[in-house]
Amino acid sequence: MTEQTQSPDGFRCGTVAIVGRPNVGKSTLLNHILGMKLAITSRKAQTTRYRLLGIHTTEDTQFLFVDTPGFQQKHINALNKTLNRTVTQVLSEVDVVLFVIEPMKLGEADELVLKMLPKNKPVLLVVNKADLMGDKGNLLPLIQDFDLLFDFAGIIPVSAKKNLNLEELLQATREHLPEQAAIYEEDELTDKNERFLAAELVREKVFRLLGDEVPYSVAVEIEKFETVKNLRRIFAAIIVDKDSQKPMIIGKGGEKLKQISTEARQDMEKLFGSKVYLETWVKVKGGWADDARALKSLGL
Ligand SMILES: Nc1nc2c(ncn2[C@@H]2O[C@H](COP(=O)(O)OP(=O)(O)OP(=O)(O)O)[C@@H](O)[C@H]2O)c(=O)[nH]1
């Protein structure tokens, strides 16, 4: 359990990881807790070990939401192995883990996540999409079965989308955070700079719009980032392993790349509160996913 550093006013502050298989609503949950679109959910090709996704500060608590790089079963290369280790490590370092499931669709993918949960940390089972459950009586046996598989610190049904029970979830989470003063200023939403966030947004769109076809090793590099009055000019290279992967990202007549850029730019404008000029292109950097030096340069 967490070591508690006393703070005179009982304020609590600590790290929270949200895990769960794709599509259970993790980013919706975080977005609704933070109250704005800041959860950038690219779970692939992470560049940092410990990424702060967002900070939620209330009168008595500061929740630091950290990202956990995704665990991929399909592609096995050096990068992947490093990332799987990273997930386990991140999960064992946070104060509390929120394991999100969808009640009617429990399956193998959820069990894979379950296997990675830390035994030495409190894990809350968050049953999302409660709004879709007509008869709540049906839900109970299902959850109870799942509950037998792991020693959860609590089970909380919520609806991220409809903002149902999120306060209760935060209260339950708070109980597991150490008593200590806030680490960040109240209005600080993330500790990452805009350049980093811009790269994450482009990468998120690549994965969202191309799904599983996209190679795990895709990365985004911001080659230039300028702020001129209320305009940010951002130049982003999308980096792939092989020439053959280039057309996939560019799409027929450049359609995919255009869509990636448009959606990323719209999110950036929301996030930065300014106009954004975004230029994106695809670059080939052969075999970097298996290159130990490249891993090192990513800080892994
Ligand atoms: N009905 C309902 N739908 C929800 C709820 N929460 C999320 N969704 C929907 O579920 C879908 C997946 O939500 P995401 O937040 O993208 O899920 P995720 O777990 O972050 O997905 P990955 O990024 O792929 O891991 C979206 O269409 C959401 O609108 C909820 O409480 N109720």
The ligand as a MOL file (V3000), in Angstrom:
LIG
                    3D

  0  0  0     0  0            999 V3000
M  V30 BEGIN CTAB
M  V30 COUNTS 32 34 0 0 0
M  V30 BEGIN ATOM
M  V30 1 N -23.4080 4.4620 -24.1100 0
M  V30 2 C -22.2120 4.8050 -23.6620 0
M  V30 3 N -21.1830 4.8810 -24.5270 0
M  V30 4 C -19.9810 5.2390 -24.0540 0
M  V30 5 C -19.7720 5.5380 -22.6880 0
M  V30 6 N -18.4580 5.8440 -22.5230 0
M  V30 7 C -17.8850 5.7590 -23.7380 0
M  V30 8 N -18.7930 5.3970 -24.6750 0
M  V30 9 C -18.5640 5.1880 -26.1240 0
M  V30 10 O -17.6930 4.0940 -26.3190 0
M  V30 11 C -16.8530 4.3170 -27.4420 0
M  V30 12 C -15.3890 4.1340 -27.0580 0
M  V30 13 O -15.0180 5.1610 -26.1630 0
M  V30 14 P -13.4920 5.6210 -25.9830 0
M  V30 15 O -13.4840 6.5960 -24.8630 0
M  V30 16 O -12.8970 6.0420 -27.2750 0
M  V30 17 O -12.8510 4.2420 -25.5320 0
M  V30 18 P -11.3510 3.9130 -25.1610 0
M  V30 19 O -11.4030 2.8580 -24.1330 0
M  V30 20 O -10.5930 5.1510 -24.8240 0
M  V30 21 O -10.8460 3.3080 -26.5040 0
M  V30 22 P -9.3310 3.1210 -27.0260 0
M  V30 23 O -8.7360 4.4890 -27.2060 0
M  V30 24 O -9.5170 2.3830 -28.3180 0
M  V30 25 O -8.6230 2.3060 -25.9900 0
M  V30 26 C -17.1660 5.7100 -27.9410 0
M  V30 27 O -18.0520 5.5910 -29.0280 0
M  V30 28 C -17.8440 6.3760 -26.7550 0
M  V30 29 O -18.7530 7.3810 -27.1280 0
M  V30 30 C -20.8970 5.4580 -21.7960 0
M  V30 31 O -20.8280 5.6860 -20.5980 0
M  V30 32 N -22.0700 5.0740 -22.3510 0
M  V30 END ATOM
M  V30 BEGIN BOND
M  V30 1 1 1 2
M  V30 2 2 2 3
M  V30 3 1 2 32
M  V30 4 1 3 4
M  V30 5 2 4 5
M  V30 6 1 4 8
M  V30 7 1 5 6
M  V30 8 1 5 30
M  V30 9 2 6 7
M  V30 10 1 7 8
M  V30 11 1 8 9
M  V30 12 1 9 10
M  V30 13 1 9 28
M  V30 14 1 10 11
M  V30 15 1 11 12
M  V30 16 1 11 26
M  V30 17 1 12 13
M  V30 18 1 13 14
M  V30 19 2 14 15
M  V30 20 1 14 16
M  V30 21 1 14 17
M  V30 22 1 17 18
M  V30 23 2 18 19
M  V30 24 1 18 20
M  V30 25 1 18 21
M  V30 26 1 21 22
M  V30 27 2 22 23
M  V30 28 1 22 24
M  V30 29 1 22 25
M  V30 30 1 26 27
M  V30 31 1 26 28
M  V30 32 1 28 29
M  V30 33 2 30 31
M  V30 34 1 30 32
M  V30 END BOND
M  V30 END CTAB
M  END
